[in-house]
């Protein structure tokens, strides 16, 4: 019984290490995009700084690769 338990532990650990070693190869790469939005006051007018440039809030967003599948068959 102990031999079966330890052999199962070894198989599980090797499969876990194998999957993590090639995880980057299988998954599509995620890219980041910088998105900026103008800052507005309560009246809806853009806020400008001392130089006269409109202030912006910028954030980085992840862009996921869109996966394509097969179309769903139509029932007749």
C-alpha positions as CSV (number, residue, x, y, z in Angstrom):
1,X,0.0,0.0,0.0
2,X,2.9,2.4,0.8
3,X,4.5,1.7,-2.6
4,X,1.3,2.6,-4.4
5,X,0.9,5.8,-2.4
6,X,4.5,7.0,-3.0
7,X,4.4,6.0,-6.7
8,X,1.1,8.0,-7.1
9,X,2.7,11.0,-5.3
10,X,5.7,10.9,-7.7
11,X,3.4,10.7,-10.8
12,X,1.3,13.6,-9.6
13,X,4.4,15.8,-8.8
14,X,6.0,15.0,-12.2
15,X,2.9,15.8,-14.1
16,X,2.5,19.1,-12.1
17,X,6.1,20.1,-12.9
18,X,5.7,19.1,-16.6
19,X,2.5,21.3,-17.0
20,X,4.2,24.3,-15.3
21,X,7.3,24.0,-17.5
22,X,5.3,24.4,-20.7
23,X,2.6,26.7,-19.4
24,X,4.0,29.7,-21.2
25,X,4.2,27.9,-24.5
26,X,0.5,26.8,-24.6
27,X,-1.2,30.0,-23.3
28,X,-1.5,33.0,-25.6
29,X,0.5,36.0,-24.6
30,X,-1.4,38.8,-23.0
31,X,-0.5,42.3,-24.0
32,X,-1.1,45.6,-22.2
33,X,-2.6,48.7,-23.7
34,X,-2.5,52.2,-22.2
35,X,-5.9,53.9,-22.1
36,X,-6.3,57.5,-21.2
37,X,-9.5,59.4,-20.3
38,X,-9.8,63.2,-19.9
39,X,-10.6,64.4,-16.4
40,X,-13.8,66.4,-16.3
41,X,-15.4,68.6,-13.6
42,X,-19.0,68.4,-12.4
43,X,-20.2,70.5,-15.3
44,X,-18.7,68.1,-17.8
45,X,-15.9,70.5,-18.9
46,X,-12.3,69.2,-19.2
47,X,-9.9,70.3,-16.5
48,X,-6.7,71.9,-17.6
49,X,-3.4,72.2,-15.8
50,X,-1.1,75.3,-15.5
51,X,0.3,74.8,-19.0
52,X,-3.2,74.6,-20.6
53,X,-3.0,70.9,-21.3
54,X,-6.1,68.8,-20.5
55,X,-5.5,66.4,-17.5
56,X,-5.9,62.7,-18.2
57,X,-6.3,59.6,-16.1
58,X,-4.3,56.8,-17.7
59,X,-4.5,53.0,-16.9
60,X,-3.0,49.9,-18.3
61,X,-5.4,47.2,-19.5
62,X,-4.8,43.6,-20.4
63,X,-5.9,42.7,-24.0
64,X,-6.7,39.0,-24.3
65,X,-6.4,37.1,-27.5
66,X,-9.8,36.3,-28.9
67,X,-10.2,32.6,-29.4
68,X,-12.3,31.4,-32.4
69,X,-14.4,28.3,-32.1
70,X,-16.6,26.3,-34.4
71,X,-20.1,27.6,-35.0
72,X,-23.0,26.0,-33.2
73,X,-25.1,23.7,-35.5
74,X,-28.6,25.0,-36.2
75,X,-31.5,22.6,-35.3
76,X,-34.0,22.0,-38.1
